[in-house]
Amino acid sequence: MVDNKLIEAAVEVQKRAYVPYSNYPVGAALITAEGDIFAGCNVENSSYGLTICAERNACVQAVAAGQDQFTAIAVVGDQDNPTPPCGACRQFLYEFNPDLKVHLIGREEIISYSLGELLPEAFGPENLQGV
């Protein structure tokens, strides 16, 4: 079950997305182990590679505030079907919690996964032990 505050934070921040190229606003909200919520939206750039996704934006907001223990993320797109995180976001989030609960919110349904389901055989800090 998804915390309604988490969904509300993702929906609210989605309204502030900067999307002049795709017109596809996305909002994401992370909840920490302590119950704090950090939200981020996608911010596009004319140099597409510099665009930042909502999921990474939320994560960076949390880390900048001194938080790095996340339990769940809610992602809100602008379609009937839920919007899953891109591969880069999946890898970025894996760094902090391979078991993160990922809630994808569409207009008509909510789908929940563990990050491990979305990124099987992931590469993470555990792969660097002994290096």
Legacy VTK file of the C-alpha trace (Angstrom):
# vtk DataFile Version 3.0
C-alpha trace
ASCII
DATASET POLYDATA
POINTS 131 float
0.000 0.000 0.000
1.256 3.481 -0.885
1.356 6.292 1.656
-1.079 8.983 0.426
1.345 11.717 1.519
3.951 10.244 -0.803
1.552 10.301 -3.752
0.397 13.832 -2.914
4.000 15.076 -2.808
4.729 13.510 -6.209
1.553 14.973 -7.732
2.295 18.435 -6.339
5.901 18.571 -7.538
4.861 17.234 -10.962
3.076 20.557 -11.489
6.449 22.322 -11.351
8.212 20.151 -13.931
10.144 22.041 -16.594
9.264 20.181 -19.794
9.316 22.552 -22.807
10.537 19.804 -25.170
8.588 16.670 -24.252
5.585 18.256 -22.539
5.678 15.186 -20.303
5.781 16.239 -16.644
6.860 13.667 -14.081
6.889 13.987 -10.314
8.591 11.695 -7.834
8.654 11.556 -4.059
10.927 9.477 -1.848
10.226 8.581 1.744
13.103 7.975 4.112
13.370 5.376 6.839
12.592 8.217 9.280
9.417 9.196 7.390
10.724 12.357 5.729
9.554 12.988 2.165
11.666 14.519 -0.582
10.194 15.362 -3.968
11.598 16.162 -7.388
10.336 16.799 -10.897
11.910 16.343 -14.280
13.878 19.326 -15.575
14.610 19.249 -19.289
17.414 20.957 -21.150
17.917 21.739 -24.826
21.044 19.597 -24.533
18.983 16.479 -23.843
21.749 14.626 -22.014
21.672 17.290 -19.299
18.013 16.646 -18.526
17.396 15.313 -15.026
14.584 12.889 -14.301
12.174 13.367 -11.414
13.420 10.259 -9.598
17.050 11.388 -9.581
16.001 14.918 -8.677
14.119 13.641 -5.602
17.082 11.494 -4.602
19.533 14.380 -4.948
17.234 16.606 -2.850
17.281 14.002 -0.084
21.032 13.456 -0.183
21.622 17.224 -0.123
19.535 17.304 3.075
21.678 14.576 4.625
19.336 11.629 3.986
20.314 8.445 2.158
18.109 5.734 3.660
15.013 5.416 1.461
12.183 2.908 1.770
9.867 3.849 -1.107
9.398 6.142 -4.081
6.213 7.203 -5.851
6.426 8.222 -9.517
3.606 10.123 -11.204
3.522 10.572 -14.959
1.035 12.262 -17.218
-0.702 9.221 -18.731
-3.402 6.712 -17.906
-0.765 3.999 -17.526
1.934 4.264 -14.857
5.336 5.626 -15.893
8.283 3.453 -14.846
11.717 4.930 -14.094
14.263 4.915 -16.906
17.291 2.652 -16.654
19.548 5.440 -15.397
17.132 6.215 -12.557
16.826 2.551 -11.647
20.605 2.289 -11.360
20.842 5.583 -9.468
18.246 4.482 -6.894
19.831 1.027 -6.559
22.890 2.709 -5.087
20.837 3.615 -2.011
18.421 0.693 -1.578
18.249 -2.403 -3.796
14.977 -3.325 -2.035
13.332 0.075 -2.537
9.566 -0.107 -3.089
8.687 1.616 -6.372
5.084 2.792 -6.726
4.073 3.839 -10.229
0.958 5.993 -10.309
-1.108 6.389 -13.447
-4.526 7.969 -13.833
-6.200 4.578 -13.807
-3.941 2.309 -11.759
-1.089 2.016 -9.314
1.525 -0.684 -9.809
4.144 -1.481 -7.168
7.450 -3.279 -7.589
10.645 -3.757 -5.698
13.591 -2.070 -7.358
15.165 -5.511 -7.741
12.239 -6.559 -9.934
12.779 -3.518 -12.155
16.561 -3.930 -12.273
17.514 -7.612 -12.026
21.189 -8.539 -11.791
22.023 -4.936 -10.919
25.493 -3.551 -10.355
25.955 -1.877 -6.987
28.340 -1.112 -4.154
28.408 -4.791 -3.192
30.149 -5.510 -6.525
33.066 -3.293 -5.534
34.036 -5.108 -2.349
37.721 -5.952 -2.371
38.512 -3.578 -5.228
LINES 1 132
131 0 1 2 3 4 5 6 7 8 9 10 11 12 13 14 15 16 17 18 19 20 21 22 23 24 25 26 27 28 29 30 31 32 33 34 35 36 37 38 39 40 41 42 43 44 45 46 47 48 49 50 51 52 53 54 55 56 57 58 59 60 61 62 63 64 65 66 67 68 69 70 71 72 73 74 75 76 77 78 79 80 81 82 83 84 85 86 87 88 89 90 91 92 93 94 95 96 97 98 99 100 101 102 103 104 105 106 107 108 109 110 111 112 113 114 115 116 117 118 119 120 121 122 123 124 125 126 127 128 129 130
